[in-house]
Amino acid sequence: MKRVLLSTIVALLLLLTIMPVFAEEPVTLTFWTDPRFRNIEGLKDQTSLPGQWEVMQAEAFMKLHPHVKIEVEVIPFEDLTVRVPAAIAAGGAPDLLKDFLGRTAQYWHEGVLEPMENPVPQEELDDYLPSFVDMCTLDGHLHGLPTYSWTDHLVANKA
C-alpha cells in the first residue's frame, strides 16, 4: 500500500512537470480523478471521501510551488466515459487526468496527450516494473504513469 501511495504522489508531481509550473507566473491546473482512492491506511480519517487523497497531494505540491493552483475534481466512474471525451471534443479537457489505461490509450491515439518520456527522469522510470512502463508506452512514447495496479480473478461455481 505504501508503494501505491508513493507512486501516486510521484506520478502527480511528475505529471505536473509537463506543465509550465516552474515559471513564476500564476498557473491553474485542472486535475480530474476517478473516485478510487479512499480510506488510505494511516489517513482514514482524512480520506473517507473520494478525492480527499488527491486534494492532499495537490496541497503538498502547491506548498512547494505557491504560484500553482490545482483544482481537483472527482468524476464518478460512470461519468468518465462521457465527460472526458466530451471535454476533449469541446476543447476543455483537464490538464491532468487519472483514468483507466484503456481510455487513456484512446486519448493518446487521438493525439491529445503530451508524451511524458522527457519530463519523467529515467531514474524515476527505473523504479517501476518494466512491464508497467511498457503498458503505458504507445507508439514508442510514454503516454502516462501507472499509479496503482490490481488483478481480476476468474472463479468457478462449485455447484
C-alpha positions in Angstrom: 0.0 0.0 0.0 2.9 2.4 0.8 4.3 1.8 -2.7 0.9 2.7 -4.2 0.7 5.9 -2.2 4.3 6.9 -3.0 3.6 6.1 -6.7 0.5 8.4 -6.6 2.5 11.2 -5.1 5.4 10.8 -7.5 3.0 10.5 -10.5 1.1 13.6 -9.6 4.3 15.6 -9.1 5.8 14.2 -12.3 2.7 14.8 -14.3 2.7 18.4 -13.2 6.3 18.8 -14.6 4.9 18.8 -18.1 3.0 21.9 -17.3 4.5 25.4 -17.0 4.6 25.2 -13.2 8.2 26.2 -12.8 7.6 29.6 -14.3 6.9 32.2 -11.7 3.6 33.3 -13.3 0.5 32.1 -11.6 -1.0 29.0 -13.2 -4.1 27.0 -12.5 -4.3 23.3 -13.4 -7.4 21.1 -13.5 -7.0 17.6 -12.3 -9.8 15.1 -12.9 -9.7 11.9 -11.0 -11.7 8.8 -10.6 -13.1 8.1 -7.1 -10.9 5.1 -6.5 -8.7 6.1 -3.5 -10.5 6.3 -0.2 -9.7 5.2 3.4 -6.0 5.3 2.9 -4.2 3.3 5.6 -2.9 5.7 8.3 -5.1 8.5 6.9 -8.6 7.0 7.1 -10.0 10.0 9.0 -8.7 12.4 6.3 -9.5 10.2 3.2 -13.0 8.8 3.9 -14.5 10.6 0.8 -13.4 10.3 -2.8 -11.0 13.0 -3.9 -9.6 13.8 -0.4 -6.4 11.9 -1.1 -5.8 13.7 -4.4 -6.6 17.1 -2.7 -4.0 16.3 -0.1 -1.4 15.5 -2.8 -2.3 18.7 -4.7 -2.0 20.7 -1.5 1.5 19.3 -0.9 2.5 20.2 -4.4 1.1 23.7 -4.1 3.1 24.3 -0.9 6.3 23.6 -2.9 5.1 25.7 -5.8 2.9 28.6 -4.4 2.3 30.1 -7.9 0.4 26.9 -8.9 -3.2 26.3 -8.1 -4.6 22.8 -8.7 -8.3 22.3 -8.9 -9.2 18.7 -8.1 -12.5 17.3 -9.4 -13.7 13.8 -8.7 -15.5 12.3 -11.7 -17.8 9.3 -10.9 -16.7 6.1 -12.7 -19.9 6.1 -14.8 -19.3 9.7 -16.0 -15.7 9.3 -17.0 -16.7 7.6 -20.3 -18.9 10.5 -21.3 -17.4 13.6 -19.7 -13.8 13.2 -20.7 -14.5 12.6 -24.4 -17.0 15.5 -24.4 -14.4 17.8 -22.8 -11.8 16.8 -25.4 -14.2 17.4 -28.2 -15.1 20.8 -26.8 -11.5 21.8 -26.3 -11.9 21.8 -22.5 -10.1 18.7 -21.4 -8.4 18.8 -17.9 -4.7 19.4 -17.6 -4.3 16.2 -15.7 -6.4 13.0 -15.7 -6.3 9.8 -13.7 -8.2 7.2 -15.6 -8.2 3.7 -16.9 -5.4 2.7 -19.3 -7.9 1.5 -22.0 -9.4 5.0 -22.2 -6.1 6.9 -21.9 -4.7 4.8 -24.7 -7.5 6.0 -26.9 -6.8 9.7 -26.0 -3.2 9.1 -27.0 -4.2 7.8 -30.4 -6.5 10.9 -30.8 -3.3 13.0 -30.3 -4.5 14.9 -27.2 -1.9 13.7 -24.7 1.6 15.0 -24.1 4.4 12.5 -24.4 6.0 12.0 -20.9 9.4 10.5 -21.6 11.1 13.9 -21.5 9.7 15.3 -18.2 10.0 12.0 -16.4 13.6 11.2 -15.4 14.9 7.8 -16.3 15.8 7.2 -12.7 12.1 7.6 -11.8 11.1 5.2 -14.6 13.7 2.7 -13.3 11.6 2.4 -10.1 8.7 1.0 -12.0 8.3 -2.6 -13.1 9.3 -2.6 -16.8 6.0 -4.3 -17.7 4.1 -1.3 -16.2 6.2 1.2 -18.2 5.6 -0.9 -21.3 1.8 -0.8 -20.7 1.9 3.0 -20.7 4.2 3.2 -23.8 2.4 3.6 -27.1 4.0 4.3 -30.5 7.3 4.4 -28.7 6.2 7.2 -26.3 5.3 7.1 -22.6 1.7 8.4 -22.5 1.1 8.0 -18.8 2.4 6.8 -15.5 0.9 3.9 -13.6 -0.4 4.9 -10.2 -1.8 1.6 -9.0 -2.4 -1.9 -10.1 -4.9 -4.7 -9.4 -5.7 -8.1 -10.6 -9.1 -9.5 -11.6 -9.9 -13.1 -10.9 -12.0 -15.7 -12.7 -13.7 -18.0 -10.3 -15.8 -21.1 -10.9 -19.0 -22.0 -9.2 -18.7 -25.3 -7.3 -22.3 -26.3 -8.0 
